[in-house]
Amino acid sequence: MENHWNLLKEVSAGYDGDIRAVAEVPVDSEWFSGHFPGEPILPGIALIHMVEQAIIQEAQARGISLQVRTLKRVKFLRPVRPGSTLWIGVNIENNQNNFMFSFKVMEKENIVCSGSMAAKKIIDGEGGI
């Protein structure tokens, strides 16, 4: 079964270990339901969800389980319309089991969202989401 909430198409790690992702926003995406009729824009939570998915997916590829803890300095700078292609860039800072991810979501050359996300490595027996 396809997950209609997932907009990510590609996630990879750069040579520096940072995360790069591409997302496509279909015209008929579930995210637009009720947001806003006649003038659809992608809700901010969808942008945050994409960033979190990219971080979690890349961590899992490295054999790491993470639990996102906090968001900081999140800014929504431009609306995202149906049919958009987005590029996500995430820089990683690692301090033992704590991670800080600074991110930018871009459409063409325009930043549509930026901020930072903190996560903690889940150690066996700690539980998680």
C-alpha positions in Angstrom: 0.0 0.0 0.0 1.4 3.4 -1.0 1.8 6.0 1.7 0.1 9.1 0.3 1.7 11.3 3.0 5.2 10.5 1.9 6.5 13.1 -0.7 10.2 12.0 -0.7 11.5 10.5 -3.9 15.2 10.3 -3.1 17.4 10.5 0.0 21.2 10.3 0.0 24.2 11.2 2.0 26.7 13.7 0.6 30.4 13.1 0.6 30.5 15.1 3.8 27.9 12.9 5.5 25.2 15.6 5.2 21.7 14.6 3.9 20.3 15.5 0.5 16.7 14.7 -0.5 14.3 15.4 -3.3 10.5 15.6 -2.8 7.7 15.9 -5.4 4.4 17.5 -4.4 1.7 16.0 -6.5 -1.3 18.1 -7.4 -3.6 15.6 -5.8 -1.6 15.2 -2.6 -3.6 14.4 0.6 -1.7 17.3 2.2 -3.8 19.8 0.3 -7.1 18.4 1.6 -8.8 21.4 3.3 -5.6 23.5 3.1 -7.0 25.8 1.5 -9.9 25.2 -1.0 -9.4 27.3 -4.1 -5.9 28.4 -3.0 -4.0 25.2 -2.1 -0.7 25.5 -0.2 1.4 22.7 1.4 1.0 23.0 5.2 4.2 23.7 7.2 3.8 20.4 9.0 4.3 18.6 5.7 7.6 20.3 5.2 8.8 19.4 8.7 7.5 15.8 8.1 9.7 15.6 4.9 12.8 16.7 6.8 12.1 14.3 9.6 11.6 11.4 7.1 14.9 12.2 5.3 16.8 12.3 8.6 15.2 9.0 9.9 15.6 7.2 6.6 19.3 8.1 6.3 20.0 7.2 9.9 18.3 3.8 9.4 20.5 3.3 6.3 23.5 3.7 8.7 22.0 1.3 11.3 21.1 4.1 13.7 17.7 4.6 15.3 16.8 8.2 16.2 14.0 9.9 18.0 13.4 13.5 17.1 13.1 15.6 20.3 12.8 19.3 19.4 12.4 21.9 16.6 14.1 25.2 16.8 14.1 28.4 14.7 11.7 27.1 12.1 10.8 29.6 9.5 8.3 29.3 6.7 9.4 31.8 4.0 7.4 31.0 0.9 4.2 29.0 0.1 4.6 25.6 -1.7 2.0 25.0 -4.4 0.8 21.8 -6.0 3.2 20.3 -8.5 6.4 21.7 -6.9 9.7 19.9 -6.7 11.6 20.5 -3.5 15.2 20.0 -2.5 16.1 19.3 1.1 19.6 19.9 2.5 20.4 18.8 6.1 23.7 19.5 7.9 24.5 17.1 10.8 26.3 17.9 14.0 26.9 14.8 16.2 27.8 14.9 19.9 27.9 11.3 21.1 24.3 10.2 21.1 22.8 13.6 20.5 22.4 15.0 17.0 21.5 18.5 15.7 20.2 18.8 12.2 20.1 22.2 10.5 17.9 22.1 7.4 16.8 24.1 4.4 13.9 23.2 2.1 14.2 24.9 -1.3 12.2 25.2 -4.5 14.5 26.2 -7.3 16.7 28.9 -5.8 14.2 30.0 -3.1 14.3 28.8 0.5 10.8 27.9 1.5 11.5 26.6 5.0 14.6 26.4 7.3 15.3 25.5 10.9 16.9 22.9 13.1 15.8 19.6 14.6 17.4 17.8 17.5 17.4 14.1 17.9 18.7 11.5 20.2 20.1 8.1 19.3 17.9 5.3 20.7 20.0 2.8 22.6 18.7 -0.8 22.8 16.2 -1.0 25.6 15.3 2.8 25.6 12.3 2.5 23.3 11.3 5.0 20.8 8.6 6.0 18.5 
